């Protein structure tokens, strides 16, 4: 009975999502970041390396020409899956976290939770509608990143006269699924922070501090010095997300991408965090006064 009105709630939440300019801005930022740091900057570096000022070392010597060739290989369509999901553990994940915070935390600032829960569906149905909307939004974002990456990589291959070899449909499906899993995990983390802190500004700030600072400091400074930190980070959301995308071909030079656990274990851990964040936020929202 509690979820009888869920389709109507989901439809209403989707309308709200589409009509909020901030959501479109987040999508645009995610696409620009992905295009710039996955293709434009590396291709500019390849062009500079491929045209040395004077006679340089030949192939096989480890010089600029060989490095440039390696850089070009990473920009071709065959690497579409890894390139598309490589930013999700940190930078694109931060965008998804902000989306989750705005979707749920904005209702506290506007005072609309009270209206929704007193005149609309039960709390869990309204919350499930939010999660369903986020699931759609994160999937659309991941698909858009893949489409943009396909266009960019095909353009690079055409400009450089390289053969075009696309990943198989199965590889694409696995890549999209893994990307959605990571994106949705960070979005539900934002939901949890928004519910716990009842707002937008503080949840966004704390979430970004964790994503962009704390987990990087743990991986780069603490883990090499303390073995227990190195072992503990194998169960943290950021490193496991990085392991998942690394297992699917994301470049190890990408921030946050490192194979600390196997791909299967990483996928289960990320899925566990997603479910845990969602259940905890739902339990708090159901039991706590929203005033």
N, C-alpha and C positions, 0 to 999 in steps of 0.2 A: 504493500500500500504506500509506503514512504516514497517509493521510486516510480509511482504511477505517472507522475507529471514530469518525469525526467526528460522525455523527448522535447516537451515544450520549453523546459528550462535550458536544455542544451541549445535549442534554436535561438532563444533569446540571448544567451551568452555569446553565441557566434555573431549575432547582429551587433552586439556591443563591441566585440573584438574588432570587427571589420570597420566600424564607424569611429574608432578612437585613433586619431592621427599618430599618437605616440607609438602604437603598435607597428604602423607602417614605417615610422622612422627607425625603429629597432630592426626591422627587416632590411631596410636600406643600408643601415650601418653594418649589419652582419654580412651582406653581400659585398659591400665595398671593401671591408676588411679582408674577406676571403679572396676576392679578386686581386687586391693590391699585394698582399703578403704571400699569396700562394703562386701567383703568376706574374704580375707586373714587375715587382722588385726582383725576383729571381731571373726573369727574362732580361731585364736591363743589365743585371750582373753578367749573364751569359753573353750578351752582345758586347759588353766591354772586354770580357775575357777572350772572346772569339776573334777579336781584332787587335792584337798586340801592336804596339807602336813600331817595333823593329823585328828582325828575325828572332824567332824564339825556338825553344826546344821542340823536337818532333814528337809524334805520337808515341805513347808508351814510356815517356820520360817523366811523367808526373808533373809536367809544366802547365802553363795556362791553357794551351789548346786542349789538352786532355781533360782538365777540370771543366772547361766550358762544355765539352761534349757530354760529360757526366751531368752537368746542370741541365742541358737540353733534354736528356732522356727523362729526367724527373718532371718535365713539363708536358710530356706527350700524353695522348688519350689513354694509353695503357696504364698510367698511374692515376687515373681519375678517382678511384675509390679512396686511396690513401690521401691524396691531396684534398679531397672534399671534406673528409672527417678529421683531418689533422688538427684543426683549430678548436675543436669542441672541448677538449679537456680544460682549456684555460680561456682564451679570448672569446671565442664564439659561445662557450659555456657561460661566460659572464653576461652576454646578451640574453641568453635563455633564462638565467637567474633573475635578471631585471624584469623580463616579461612575466615570470611567475609572481614576483612581488607586486607588480602593477595590477595584474589580473585580480588578485585577492586583496592586497593591502589597500588599494584605492577605495575599496568599499568602506573601510574604516574612516578614511578622511572625508568621504562624501556623506557618511552616515546612512548609507543605503542598505547595510546588512540588516538593520532594524526593520526597514520596510519590507525587505525580501522575506525575512523569517516570520514576521507577524501577519503579512497579507498573502504571502506566496507559499511555496512548497515547504516541506520539512527541511531542517538544516542539512541533513545528509544528502537529500536530493539536490539542494542548491549547491552544496559543495561538490557533489559528483558532476554537476553541470560545468562547474569551473574546471575540474580536472579534464573532463572530456574536451572542453574548448582548448585547453593547453595542449592536449594530445594532438588535436588537429593542427594547431598553430605551429607546434614544433616540427611535425611531419612536413607541413608545407614549407617551412624554413629550410629543412634539410634537403628536400627535393629541389627547392630553388637554388641552393648552393651547388647541388650536383648538375643542374641544367646550366648554370652559369659557368661552372668548371668545364663542362663538356664543350661549350662554345669557345671558351678561352683556349683550352688545349687543342681543339681542332684548328683554331686560328694560328696557334704557334706552329703546329705541324704543317699547315698550308704555307705559311710564310717561309719556313725553313726547308720546305720540300721533303718532309719526312713521311714515311708510310704511317697510315692511321690504323691502329689496332685497339679496338675497344675491349674493355673487360666483358666477360660473359654475362648473360642475364642473371645467372646465379650469383656471381660475384657482386654485381650491382645491387641485387636484392639484399644480400647479406650486409653490404656496406651501408645501404639506406637504413636497414633495420638497426645496425649497431649505432649509426649516427643518431637515429631517433631515440634510442635507448639512453645514450649519454645526454642528449639535449633535454629529454624529459626528466632525467634524474636531476639536472641542475634547475629546471623549472620548478619541480616539486620541492627542492631545497629552498628556493625563493618563496614558495607558498608557505612552507613551514616557518620560515623566519617572519613572514608577514603576519601569520596567525599568532605566533608567540609574542611579537612586539607590537601588534595592532597598528600598523602604519606602513609607510613606504620608505621614508628617508633613512631611518636607522637600519632596517633590514637590508636595503640596497648597499649601504656603506659597509656593514659588517660582512655581508656576503662577498663583496668585491675585495675586502681586505683578506678574507680567507682564500679566495680564488687566485688573486693576483700577487699576494705577498706571502702569506703564511705557508701555504703548501709548497711554494717555490723555495722558500728559505729552508724548510724541512728537507726538501730533496737535495738542494745544492750545498747547504752548509752543515746541517745537523746529521743527515744520514751518513755522509762519508766519515764522520768522526765518532758517531755512536751507533753501535750495532743494533741496539734495541730500537732506535728510531728507524733504522733501515728496515728492520723486520716489521715494525708497526705500520709503516707507510704502505705496506703491501695490502693492508685492509682499509686504507683511506679512499674516499671517493675519487679524488683527483688522480693519484697514481694508478688506480685500477682503470679509470677511464683512459688514461694515457696508454696503459698496457693493451687495452682492447683495440684502440685505433692503431697502435703499433703492430699488433698481430695481423691487421688487415692492410698493411702497407704504408702507413703514415711515416714520413721521414723522421729518423731519430734526431735530426737537427731542429725540429719544431719544438718550441717551448712546451713542456709538460708531457711530451711523448717519449716514453721510455718503457722498455719491456721488463717490468719488475715481477710480473706473474704471467702465467699462461693466458692465452686468449679465452679459453673456456671458463677458467676461474674468474677472470676479469668480468666477463659477461654476467655471470651469476652474481658477483658482488655488486656490480652496477644495478642490476635488476633488484637485488635485495635492498639497496639504498633507496631506489625509487619507491618501492612498496612501503618501506619503513617510513620514509618522509611523509608519504601520502596518508598512511594510517595514523601516524602521530598527529599530524595537523588536523585530520578529521576528528580525532578523539578530543583534542583540545577545543576545537570550534564547537563541537556538539555539547560539551559539558560546561563551558565557561560563559559567563555573562558577556555580551558583546558591547555593552554600554561603556 
